[in-house]
């Protein structure tokens, strides 16, 4: 299934509410949350999802009231080099 990275602005969101959001997003059958990372000081969050299409993901994000700045299709991925 295609993967996507999303970028979101978050403001005044507590760690507990981000955890609740992650739990909620992880319960959908059409879209799978792979990971969520957030910087509450900078007010930014990046998520990685699997979804059938960008349209399906966009509808999912809208349904969950997520302010999305960008949706990027994961086309290339390179492994982390061992140091």
N, C-alpha and C positions, 0 to 999 in steps of 0.2 A: 504494500500500500504506500502511496506517496507520503513523504514527510515534508513538514513545513515548520519554519521558525517564525514566531510572531513577536513583535515589539509593542510594549504597552507602557503608557504613562500611568503611574499610580500615585495618589496623593493621600496622605493621612490614613494609610492602610496599615493596620497592625499585623504583626507576624501571625497572630491567631486567626485573623480574618483571611490572610493569604493561605494559611493551611486549610481553612474551611473551603476557600475557593478551589484549591487544588483537589481536595476530596470530592467536591461537587463536579468539577470538570472530568474527573476520572471515572464517573459513573455512567457516561454516555456510551451507547453501543455503536454509534456512527463515527465518532471521533475519539481517538485515544491520546491522552496526555502522556508524553514520554518523560518530560521533565519541565520544571519551572524553576527559574532562578530570578531572584529579585534583590534590588538594592533599595531599601526603604529610605535611606538618607538622600539618595539622588532621585528617588521617585520613579524608578524604572524597573520593568520586569520583561524577561524574555522567556518564551515558552517554546517547546518543541512538541509538535502533534503529528499523528498519523491520521489522514483523512482521505476519502475517495477522490476528492477534488478540492480546489481552492474555494469553489462556490459552497460546497458543503461546510467547509471550515468557517467561511465568512458568516454563513447563516447560524452556525453553532455559536460563534463568538458574539454575534448580535443578540441571540436568544439569551445569552448569559450576561448581557449588559457589559461587555468588555470593550473599553476604548482601545482600539487597535491602530497603531501608527503605521505598521508595515506587516505584510505577510510575504515571506520569502520561501520559494520552493527550494528544498535541499536537492541540488543537482549534483554537487560534488562534495566529497568529504575525504579528508586526508587524516591518516592516523597521527597521533602525537608521537614525536620522536622520543626514543629512550635517551635519557641523559646520563 
